[in-house]
């Protein structure tokens, strides 16, 4: 069986659910046995799909077909009861521009290609749920491409708090089709900056993008007031 055959078999099993349990792949040993290949050959294919941003690995959690669930760390649920949308956006505006800058400096050529593909998935969508799913993967991929485990852990903590916060569902109603189109264009410009290795511009564009999101969520029309309020 060629490497391309293994890739086709694996993707087919993911699509029809044979090789998936919930949102993660079967353990490597079971998956290799089911495919009739060695674990070494399986890992090469998993490495390829991970580098392309089509799978996501997390130490101790497994391999996922979407970004792994936000880590359950003691205190997140209690913290989420105290955190406001503005608190979250303040942290995101500090953290994610730095992640974008590091991604511009550190991502490999193949990883940049995967980011472009994930960005494309955020363009031209008319369904809010579809946009949120694509947006989640796009931002998570940038956090991965910073290649800083501590920064990724901080980003995961923000995701965990958002997951538990009571106001989380409210953000689904803040984006009109017109705004989704704008956010997609911002993703496109951000991806160009990251792929062009322009760290400063990537950080600037990420900040502007998050301010757009924040203004929509908080109904705050002052361009930078979320930072200083």
MODELLER restraints for C-alpha pairs under 7 A, 6 or more apart:
rsr = mdl.restraints
at = mdl.atoms
rsr.add(forms.Gaussian(group=physical.xy_distance, feature=features.Distance(at['CA:7:A'], at['CA:45:A']), mean=6.33, stdev=0.5))
rsr.add(forms.Gaussian(group=physical.xy_distance, feature=features.Distance(at['CA:13:A'], at['CA:19:A']), mean=5.10, stdev=0.5))
rsr.add(forms.Gaussian(group=physical.xy_distance, feature=features.Distance(at['CA:14:A'], at['CA:20:A']), mean=5.89, stdev=0.5))
rsr.add(forms.Gaussian(group=physical.xy_distance, feature=features.Distance(at['CA:19:A'], at['CA:25:A']), mean=5.83, stdev=0.5))
rsr.add(forms.Gaussian(group=physical.xy_distance, feature=features.Distance(at['CA:19:A'], at['CA:26:A']), mean=5.70, stdev=0.5))
rsr.add(forms.Gaussian(group=physical.xy_distance, feature=features.Distance(at['CA:19:A'], at['CA:31:A']), mean=6.64, stdev=0.5))
rsr.add(forms.Gaussian(group=physical.xy_distance, feature=features.Distance(at['CA:20:A'], at['CA:26:A']), mean=5.55, stdev=0.5))
rsr.add(forms.Gaussian(group=physical.xy_distance, feature=features.Distance(at['CA:23:A'], at['CA:64:A']), mean=5.85, stdev=0.5))
rsr.add(forms.Gaussian(group=physical.xy_distance, feature=features.Distance(at['CA:23:A'], at['CA:65:A']), mean=5.88, stdev=0.5))
rsr.add(forms.Gaussian(group=physical.xy_distance, feature=features.Distance(at['CA:23:A'], at['CA:66:A']), mean=6.79, stdev=0.5))
rsr.add(forms.Gaussian(group=physical.xy_distance, feature=features.Distance(at['CA:24:A'], at['CA:62:A']), mean=6.93, stdev=0.5))
rsr.add(forms.Gaussian(group=physical.xy_distance, feature=features.Distance(at['CA:24:A'], at['CA:63:A']), mean=5.61, stdev=0.5))
rsr.add(forms.Gaussian(group=physical.xy_distance, feature=features.Distance(at['CA:24:A'], at['CA:64:A']), mean=4.02, stdev=0.5))
rsr.add(forms.Gaussian(group=physical.xy_distance, feature=features.Distance(at['CA:24:A'], at['CA:65:A']), mean=5.76, stdev=0.5))
rsr.add(forms.Gaussian(group=physical.xy_distance, feature=features.Distance(at['CA:25:A'], at['CA:63:A']), mean=5.66, stdev=0.5))
rsr.add(forms.Gaussian(group=physical.xy_distance, feature=features.Distance(at['CA:25:A'], at['CA:64:A']), mean=5.94, stdev=0.5))
rsr.add(forms.Gaussian(group=physical.xy_distance, feature=features.Distance(at['CA:28:A'], at['CA:39:A']), mean=6.75, stdev=0.5))
rsr.add(forms.Gaussian(group=physical.xy_distance, feature=features.Distance(at['CA:29:A'], at['CA:39:A']), mean=6.70, stdev=0.5))
rsr.add(forms.Gaussian(group=physical.xy_distance, feature=features.Distance(at['CA:32:A'], at['CA:38:A']), mean=5.89, stdev=0.5))
rsr.add(forms.Gaussian(group=physical.xy_distance, feature=features.Distance(at['CA:32:A'], at['CA:39:A']), mean=5.53, stdev=0.5))
rsr.add(forms.Gaussian(group=physical.xy_distance, feature=features.Distance(at['CA:32:A'], at['CA:42:A']), mean=6.25, stdev=0.5))
rsr.add(forms.Gaussian(group=physical.xy_distance, feature=features.Distance(at['CA:49:A'], at['CA:55:A']), mean=5.62, stdev=0.5))
rsr.add(forms.Gaussian(group=physical.xy_distance, feature=features.Distance(at['CA:50:A'], at['CA:56:A']), mean=5.72, stdev=0.5))
rsr.add(forms.Gaussian(group=physical.xy_distance, feature=features.Distance(at['CA:51:A'], at['CA:110:A']), mean=6.66, stdev=0.5))
rsr.add(forms.Gaussian(group=physical.xy_distance, feature=features.Distance(at['CA:51:A'], at['CA:111:A']), mean=5.71, stdev=0.5))
rsr.add(forms.Gaussian(group=physical.xy_distance, feature=features.Distance(at['CA:52:A'], at['CA:110:A']), mean=6.49, stdev=0.5))
rsr.add(forms.Gaussian(group=physical.xy_distance, feature=features.Distance(at['CA:52:A'], at['CA:111:A']), mean=5.93, stdev=0.5))
rsr.add(forms.Gaussian(group=physical.xy_distance, feature=features.Distance(at['CA:52:A'], at['CA:114:A']), mean=4.62, stdev=0.5))
rsr.add(forms.Gaussian(group=physical.xy_distance, feature=features.Distance(at['CA:53:A'], at['CA:114:A']), mean=5.33, stdev=0.5))
rsr.add(forms.Gaussian(group=physical.xy_distance, feature=features.Distance(at['CA:54:A'], at['CA:65:A']), mean=6.82, stdev=0.5))
rsr.add(forms.Gaussian(group=physical.xy_distance, feature=features.Distance(at['CA:55:A'], at['CA:63:A']), mean=6.72, stdev=0.5))
rsr.add(forms.Gaussian(group=physical.xy_distance, feature=features.Distance(at['CA:55:A'], at['CA:64:A']), mean=5.70, stdev=0.5))
rsr.add(forms.Gaussian(group=physical.xy_distance, feature=features.Distance(at['CA:55:A'], at['CA:65:A']), mean=4.94, stdev=0.5))
rsr.add(forms.Gaussian(group=physical.xy_distance, feature=features.Distance(at['CA:55:A'], at['CA:66:A']), mean=6.52, stdev=0.5))
rsr.add(forms.Gaussian(group=physical.xy_distance, feature=features.Distance(at['CA:56:A'], at['CA:63:A']), mean=5.58, stdev=0.5))
rsr.add(forms.Gaussian(group=physical.xy_distance, feature=features.Distance(at['CA:56:A'], at['CA:64:A']), mean=4.99, stdev=0.5))
rsr.add(forms.Gaussian(group=physical.xy_distance, feature=features.Distance(at['CA:56:A'], at['CA:65:A']), mean=6.34, stdev=0.5))
rsr.add(forms.Gaussian(group=physical.xy_distance, feature=features.Distance(at['CA:56:A'], at['CA:66:A']), mean=6.40, stdev=0.5))
rsr.add(forms.Gaussian(group=physical.xy_distance, feature=features.Distance(at['CA:56:A'], at['CA:67:A']), mean=5.85, stdev=0.5))
rsr.add(forms.Gaussian(group=physical.xy_distance, feature=features.Distance(at['CA:56:A'], at['CA:68:A']), mean=6.85, stdev=0.5))
rsr.add(forms.Gaussian(group=physical.xy_distance, feature=features.Distance(at['CA:57:A'], at['CA:63:A']), mean=4.34, stdev=0.5))
rsr.add(forms.Gaussian(group=physical.xy_distance, feature=features.Distance(at['CA:57:A'], at['CA:64:A']), mean=6.13, stdev=0.5))
rsr.add(forms.Gaussian(group=physical.xy_distance, feature=features.Distance(at['CA:66:A'], at['CA:137:A']), mean=6.98, stdev=0.5))
rsr.add(forms.Gaussian(group=physical.xy_distance, feature=features.Distance(at['CA:67:A'], at['CA:137:A']), mean=6.20, stdev=0.5))
rsr.add(forms.Gaussian(group=physical.xy_distance, feature=features.Distance(at['CA:67:A'], at['CA:140:A']), mean=6.79, stdev=0.5))
rsr.add(forms.Gaussian(group=physical.xy_distance, feature=features.Distance(at['CA:70:A'], at['CA:156:A']), mean=5.58, stdev=0.5))
rsr.add(forms.Gaussian(group=physical.xy_distance, feature=features.Distance(at['CA:70:A'], at['CA:159:A']), mean=5.56, stdev=0.5))
rsr.add(forms.Gaussian(group=physical.xy_distance, feature=features.Distance(at['CA:70:A'], at['CA:160:A']), mean=4.74, stdev=0.5))
rsr.add(forms.Gaussian(group=physical.xy_distance, feature=features.Distance(at['CA:71:A'], at['CA:156:A']), mean=6.44, stdev=0.5))
rsr.add(forms.Gaussian(group=physical.xy_distance, feature=features.Distance(at['CA:71:A'], at['CA:157:A']), mean=6.96, stdev=0.5))
rsr.add(forms.Gaussian(group=physical.xy_distance, feature=features.Distance(at['CA:71:A'], at['CA:160:A']), mean=6.16, stdev=0.5))
rsr.add(forms.Gaussian(group=physical.xy_distance, feature=features.Distance(at['CA:72:A'], at['CA:160:A']), mean=6.82, stdev=0.5))
rsr.add(forms.Gaussian(group=physical.xy_distance, feature=features.Distance(at['CA:76:A'], at['CA:160:A']), mean=6.52, stdev=0.5))
rsr.add(forms.Gaussian(group=physical.xy_distance, feature=features.Distance(at['CA:76:A'], at['CA:161:A']), mean=5.65, stdev=0.5))
rsr.add(forms.Gaussian(group=physical.xy_distance, feature=features.Distance(at['CA:77:A'], at['CA:161:A']), mean=6.82, stdev=0.5))
rsr.add(forms.Gaussian(group=physical.xy_distance, feature=features.Distance(at['CA:77:A'], at['CA:164:A']), mean=5.73, stdev=0.5))
rsr.add(forms.Gaussian(group=physical.xy_distance, feature=features.Distance(at['CA:79:A'], at['CA:161:A']), mean=6.97, stdev=0.5))
rsr.add(forms.Gaussian(group=physical.xy_distance, feature=features.Distance(at['CA:80:A'], at['CA:161:A']), mean=5.02, stdev=0.5))
rsr.add(forms.Gaussian(group=physical.xy_distance, feature=features.Distance(at['CA:80:A'], at['CA:164:A']), mean=5.72, stdev=0.5))
rsr.add(forms.Gaussian(group=physical.xy_distance, feature=features.Distance(at['CA:80:A'], at['CA:165:A']), mean=4.83, stdev=0.5))
rsr.add(forms.Gaussian(group=physical.xy_distance, feature=features.Distance(at['CA:81:A'], at['CA:165:A']), mean=6.16, stdev=0.5))
rsr.add(forms.Gaussian(group=physical.xy_distance, feature=features.Distance(at['CA:86:A'], at['CA:226:A']), mean=6.98, stdev=0.5))
rsr.add(forms.Gaussian(group=physical.xy_distance, feature=features.Distance(at['CA:89:A'], at['CA:214:A']), mean=6.24, stdev=0.5))
rsr.add(forms.Gaussian(group=physical.xy_distance, feature=features.Distance(at['CA:90:A'], at['CA:226:A']), mean=6.93, stdev=0.5))
rsr.add(forms.Gaussian(group=physical.xy_distance, feature=features.Distance(at['CA:90:A'], at['CA:227:A']), mean=6.09, stdev=0.5))
rsr.add(forms.Gaussian(group=physical.xy_distance, feature=features.Distance(at['CA:93:A'], at['CA:207:A']), mean=5.78, stdev=0.5))
rsr.add(forms.Gaussian(group=physical.xy_distance, feature=features.Distance(at['CA:93:A'], at['CA:210:A']), mean=6.27, stdev=0.5))
rsr.add(forms.Gaussian(group=physical.xy_distance, feature=features.Distance(at['CA:96:A'], at['CA:206:A']), mean=6.86, stdev=0.5))
rsr.add(forms.Gaussian(group=physical.xy_distance, feature=features.Distance(at['CA:97:A'], at['CA:203:A']), mean=4.10, stdev=0.5))
rsr.add(forms.Gaussian(group=physical.xy_distance, feature=features.Distance(at['CA:97:A'], at['CA:204:A']), mean=6.80, stdev=0.5))
rsr.add(forms.Gaussian(group=physical.xy_distance, feature=features.Distance(at['CA:97:A'], at['CA:206:A']), mean=5.20, stdev=0.5))
rsr.add(forms.Gaussian(group=physical.xy_distance, feature=features.Distance(at['CA:97:A'], at['CA:207:A']), mean=5.70, stdev=0.5))
rsr.add(forms.Gaussian(group=physical.xy_distance, feature=features.Distance(at['CA:98:A'], at['CA:203:A']), mean=6.10, stdev=0.5))
rsr.add(forms.Gaussian(group=physical.xy_distance, feature=features.Distance(at['CA:99:A'], at['CA:142:A']), mean=6.65, stdev=0.5))
rsr.add(forms.Gaussian(group=physical.xy_distance, feature=features.Distance(at['CA:99:A'], at['CA:143:A']), mean=5.62, stdev=0.5))
rsr.add(forms.Gaussian(group=physical.xy_distance, feature=features.Distance(at['CA:99:A'], at['CA:146:A']), mean=5.39, stdev=0.5))
rsr.add(forms.Gaussian(group=physical.xy_distance, feature=features.Distance(at['CA:100:A'], at['CA:142:A']), mean=6.17, stdev=0.5))
rsr.add(forms.Gaussian(group=physical.xy_distance, feature=features.Distance(at['CA:100:A'], at['CA:146:A']), mean=7.00, stdev=0.5))
rsr.add(forms.Gaussian(group=physical.xy_distance, feature=features.Distance(at['CA:100:A'], at['CA:194:A']), mean=6.93, stdev=0.5))
rsr.add(forms.Gaussian(group=physical.xy_distance, feature=features.Distance(at['CA:100:A'], at['CA:202:A']), mean=5.65, stdev=0.5))
rsr.add(forms.Gaussian(group=physical.xy_distance, feature=features.Distance(at['CA:100:A'], at['CA:203:A']), mean=5.57, stdev=0.5))
rsr.add(forms.Gaussian(group=physical.xy_distance, feature=features.Distance(at['CA:100:A'], at['CA:206:A']), mean=6.84, stdev=0.5))
rsr.add(forms.Gaussian(group=physical.xy_distance, feature=features.Distance(at['CA:101:A'], at['CA:199:A']), mean=4.11, stdev=0.5))
rsr.add(forms.Gaussian(group=physical.xy_distance, feature=features.Distance(at['CA:101:A'], at['CA:200:A']), mean=6.30, stdev=0.5))
rsr.add(forms.Gaussian(group=physical.xy_distance, feature=features.Distance(at['CA:101:A'], at['CA:202:A']), mean=5.56, stdev=0.5))
rsr.add(forms.Gaussian(group=physical.xy_distance, feature=features.Distance(at['CA:101:A'], at['CA:203:A']), mean=5.20, stdev=0.5))
rsr.add(forms.Gaussian(group=physical.xy_distance, feature=features.Distance(at['CA:102:A'], at['CA:146:A']), mean=4.71, stdev=0.5))
rsr.add(forms.Gaussian(group=physical.xy_distance, feature=features.Distance(at['CA:102:A'], at['CA:199:A']), mean=6.81, stdev=0.5))
rsr.add(forms.Gaussian(group=physical.xy_distance, feature=features.Distance(at['CA:103:A'], at['CA:142:A']), mean=6.24, stdev=0.5))
rsr.add(forms.Gaussian(group=physical.xy_distance, feature=features.Distance(at['CA:103:A'], at['CA:145:A']), mean=4.83, stdev=0.5))
rsr.add(forms.Gaussian(group=physical.xy_distance, feature=features.Distance(at['CA:103:A'], at['CA:146:A']), mean=4.22, stdev=0.5))
rsr.add(forms.Gaussian(group=physical.xy_distance, feature=features.Distance(at['CA:103:A'], at['CA:194:A']), mean=6.55, stdev=0.5))
rsr.add(forms.Gaussian(group=physical.xy_distance, feature=features.Distance(at['CA:104:A'], at['CA:194:A']), mean=4.20, stdev=0.5))
rsr.add(forms.Gaussian(group=physical.xy_distance, feature=features.Distance(at['CA:104:A'], at['CA:195:A']), mean=6.33, stdev=0.5))
rsr.add(forms.Gaussian(group=physical.xy_distance, feature=features.Distance(at['CA:104:A'], at['CA:197:A']), mean=4.56, stdev=0.5))
rsr.add(forms.Gaussian(group=physical.xy_distance, feature=features.Distance(at['CA:104:A'], at['CA:198:A']), mean=6.18, stdev=0.5))
rsr.add(forms.Gaussian(group=physical.xy_distance, feature=features.Distance(at['CA:104:A'], at['CA:199:A']), mean=5.23, stdev=0.5))
rsr.add(forms.Gaussian(group=physical.xy_distance, feature=features.Distance(at['CA:105:A'], at['CA:197:A']), mean=5.77, stdev=0.5))
rsr.add(forms.Gaussian(group=physical.xy_distance, feature=features.Distance(at['CA:105:A'], at['CA:199:A']), mean=6.42, stdev=0.5))
rsr.add(forms.Gaussian(group=physical.xy_distance, feature=features.Distance(at['CA:106:A'], at['CA:145:A']), mean=6.87, stdev=0.5))
rsr.add(forms.Gaussian(group=physical.xy_distance, feature=features.Distance(at['CA:106:A'], at['CA:146:A']), mean=6.33, stdev=0.5))
rsr.add(forms.Gaussian(group=physical.xy_distance, feature=features.Distance(at['CA:107:A'], at['CA:145:A']), mean=5.31, stdev=0.5))
rsr.add(forms.Gaussian(group=physical.xy_distance, feature=features.Distance(at['CA:107:A'], at['CA:146:A']), mean=6.97, stdev=0.5))
rsr.add(forms.Gaussian(group=physical.xy_distance, feature=features.Distance(at['CA:112:A'], at['CA:195:A']), mean=5.92, stdev=0.5))
rsr.add(forms.Gaussian(group=physical.xy_distance, feature=features.Distance(at['CA:115:A'], at['CA:138:A']), mean=6.98, stdev=0.5))
rsr.add(forms.Gaussian(group=physical.xy_distance, feature=features.Distance(at['CA:115:A'], at['CA:141:A']), mean=6.90, stdev=0.5))
rsr.add(forms.Gaussian(group=physical.xy_distance, feature=features.Distance(at['CA:116:A'], at['CA:191:A']), mean=6.45, stdev=0.5))
rsr.add(forms.Gaussian(group=physical.xy_distance, feature=features.Distance(at['CA:118:A'], at['CA:138:A']), mean=5.64, stdev=0.5))
rsr.add(forms.Gaussian(group=physical.xy_distance, feature=features.Distance(at['CA:119:A'], at['CA:138:A']), mean=6.12, stdev=0.5))
rsr.add(forms.Gaussian(group=physical.xy_distance, feature=features.Distance(at['CA:119:A'], at['CA:187:A']), mean=6.26, stdev=0.5))
rsr.add(forms.Gaussian(group=physical.xy_distance, feature=features.Distance(at['CA:119:A'], at['CA:188:A']), mean=6.40, stdev=0.5))
rsr.add(forms.Gaussian(group=physical.xy_distance, feature=features.Distance(at['CA:121:A'], at['CA:134:A']), mean=5.88, stdev=0.5))
rsr.add(forms.Gaussian(group=physical.xy_distance, feature=features.Distance(at['CA:122:A'], at['CA:131:A']), mean=5.81, stdev=0.5))
rsr.add(forms.Gaussian(group=physical.xy_distance, feature=features.Distance(at['CA:122:A'], at['CA:134:A']), mean=5.37, stdev=0.5))
rsr.add(forms.Gaussian(group=physical.xy_distance, feature=features.Distance(at['CA:122:A'], at['CA:135:A']), mean=6.16, stdev=0.5))
rsr.add(forms.Gaussian(group=physical.xy_distance, feature=features.Distance(at['CA:122:A'], at['CA:184:A']), mean=5.54, stdev=0.5))
rsr.add(forms.Gaussian(group=physical.xy_distance, feature=features.Distance(at['CA:123:A'], at['CA:181:A']), mean=6.82, stdev=0.5))
rsr.add(forms.Gaussian(group=physical.xy_distance, feature=features.Distance(at['CA:123:A'], at['CA:184:A']), mean=5.07, stdev=0.5))
rsr.add(forms.Gaussian(group=physical.xy_distance, feature=features.Distance(at['CA:124:A'], at['CA:181:A']), mean=6.77, stdev=0.5))
rsr.add(forms.Gaussian(group=physical.xy_distance, feature=features.Distance(at['CA:125:A'], at['CA:131:A']), mean=6.06, stdev=0.5))
rsr.add(forms.Gaussian(group=physical.xy_distance, feature=features.Distance(at['CA:126:A'], at['CA:177:A']), mean=6.28, stdev=0.5))
rsr.add(forms.Gaussian(group=physical.xy_distance, feature=features.Distance(at['CA:143:A'], at['CA:152:A']), mean=5.88, stdev=0.5))
rsr.add(forms.Gaussian(group=physical.xy_distance, feature=features.Distance(at['CA:144:A'], at['CA:152:A']), mean=6.60, stdev=0.5))
rsr.add(forms.Gaussian(group=physical.xy_distance, feature=features.Distance(at['CA:162:A'], at['CA:168:A']), mean=6.18, stdev=0.5))
rsr.add(forms.Gaussian(group=physical.xy_distance, feature=features.Distance(at['CA:171:A'], at['CA:217:A']), mean=6.14, stdev=0.5))
rsr.add(forms.Gaussian(group=physical.xy_distance, feature=features.Distance(at['CA:174:A'], at['CA:216:A']), mean=5.86, stdev=0.5))
rsr.add(forms.Gaussian(group=physical.xy_distance, feature=features.Distance(at['CA:174:A'], at['CA:217:A']), mean=5.77, stdev=0.5))
rsr.add(forms.Gaussian(group=physical.xy_distance, feature=features.Distance(at['CA:183:A'], at['CA:209:A']), mean=6.99, stdev=0.5))
rsr.add(forms.Gaussian(group=physical.xy_distance, feature=features.Distance(at['CA:186:A'], at['CA:209:A']), mean=6.21, stdev=0.5))
rsr.add(forms.Gaussian(group=physical.xy_distance, feature=features.Distance(at['CA:190:A'], at['CA:202:A']), mean=5.68, stdev=0.5))
rsr.add(forms.Gaussian(group=physical.xy_distance, feature=features.Distance(at['CA:190:A'], at['CA:205:A']), mean=5.73, stdev=0.5))
rsr.add(forms.Gaussian(group=physical.xy_distance, feature=features.Distance(at['CA:190:A'], at['CA:206:A']), mean=6.56, stdev=0.5))
rsr.add(forms.Gaussian(group=physical.xy_distance, feature=features.Distance(at['CA:193:A'], at['CA:201:A']), mean=6.10, stdev=0.5))
rsr.add(forms.Gaussian(group=physical.xy_distance, feature=features.Distance(at['CA:193:A'], at['CA:202:A']), mean=5.14, stdev=0.5))
rsr.add(forms.Gaussian(group=physical.xy_distance, feature=features.Distance(at['CA:194:A'], at['CA:202:A']), mean=5.65, stdev=0.5))
rsr.add(forms.Gaussian(group=physical.xy_distance, feature=features.Distance(at['CA:211:A'], at['CA:223:A']), mean=6.97, stdev=0.5))
rsr.add(forms.Gaussian(group=physical.xy_distance, feature=features.Distance(at['CA:211:A'], at['CA:224:A']), mean=6.95, stdev=0.5))
rsr.add(forms.Gaussian(group=physical.xy_distance, feature=features.Distance(at['CA:215:A'], at['CA:221:A']), mean=5.84, stdev=0.5))
